[in-house]
Amino acid sequence: MAIKITEECINCGACEPECPNNAIYEGGAQWSIADKTSVTGTYVLMDGSMVDVKARFPALAEDTYYIVPNKCTECQGFHEEPQCASVCPVDCCVPDEAYQETVEQLLAKKEALHP
């Protein structure tokens, strides 16, 4: 399951540089699959749609940092625990129940983002 940032976020930014997939963005910032990943060409999103990895998408939150579920692997294959949650001073990086994924699915996502 992906991680989400709750409304308790104080916008400290501690989480953003810790993410190995660059899945964390400042509120209002557009995102793309290609941002700091090694994937090229097209990418299959969790909903099955195919996108150009360089395509820019609208921010998922305007006022606080946010995590892109299509890029979040809960740090599987990189660290033993999600790094955003481990550095968050207000514990607002929590599992997102809307995105149920197995460890195998998270590792496959990691491999797709970093071929």
Secondary structure, DSSP 4 states (H G I P E B T S, - for coil): --EEE-TT-----SSGGG-TT--EE-TT--B-TTTTS---SEEE-TTS-EEETT--B--S-SSS-EE-TTT--TTTTT-SS-HHHHH-TT--EEE-TT----HHHHHHHHHHH--
